[in-house]
Amino acid sequence: ITEKPLKICAETLRDVQNYFGLSCVDNRKDVLYATEHCVKYIELRCNGKDWVPDLELLPLLQEWRNKTNGYLSVHMPNLRFKDGKLTGAEQWCSAMEYALLVQADGLTIHPPRVKISEMPKGGTVWQEMLQYYVMLVQKMPDKVQMGIENVHVAATDDLAEERPFGVVPEDVCAWIDATNEAVNHANRVGHVLDVGHARNNAIFASKYPIGTWQQLMGKKTVAYHIHQVISTPNGF
């Protein structure tokens, strides 16, 4: 190994530390990893079905902050419309209070998990969902950066009749604009571009490749998710 490659590696490591972060799969385990390896940007995941507020994480987060002076994001849980009613509101409110408690710097938020036919713009479901996003925006300090993340069509989704809301740029733009309009602030909420979701988006991936997402979302984009992973017993 020569001196030059070592220098390049060191510069690359600094770039990674300055611009890239870790979206946690196991919050506690990954916060400890981020502290040990000086990862400056981390995102806690509060959107699992069995997620409950972990108060024991607070001193670990303080240790991480002391070491890195880092940026903490919280991934909010999902709001769904199923069998004629909104679900997930209790967990949504719990995660909102948890984000305040851990002093989050940013939030990543999925669009409502709703079938497109049940989500006409300005309709009853649209308005019912929107009030929770507005409540979240109003609850967070002004410094907290919030982004709506594009979702994707799963392999199990039946697209014979309709698609989910939030898998194409038009949906995400409309939801961002509606939220900002409701809170009377043009740029309070932006877009988290998940390139993994854009790439693994079934028939929509060819119509809306990553470059098209970047072009259409433009200055709305405030952060990126590079890619999604699935935890397995043997790792990823």
Secondary structure, DSSP 8 states (H G I E B T S, - for coil): --HHHHHHHHHHHHHHHHH--EE-SSHHHHHHHHHHTT--EEEEE--STT----TTHHHHHHHHHHHH--EEEEE----EEETTEEE-HHHHHHHHHHHHHTT-SEEEE---B-BGGG--TTSHHHHHHHHHHHHHHHHS-TT-EEEEE-----TT--TTT--BTTSSHHHHHHHHHHHHHHTT-TTSEEEEEEHHHHHT-TTHHHHS-HHHHHHHHGGGEEEEE------BTTB-
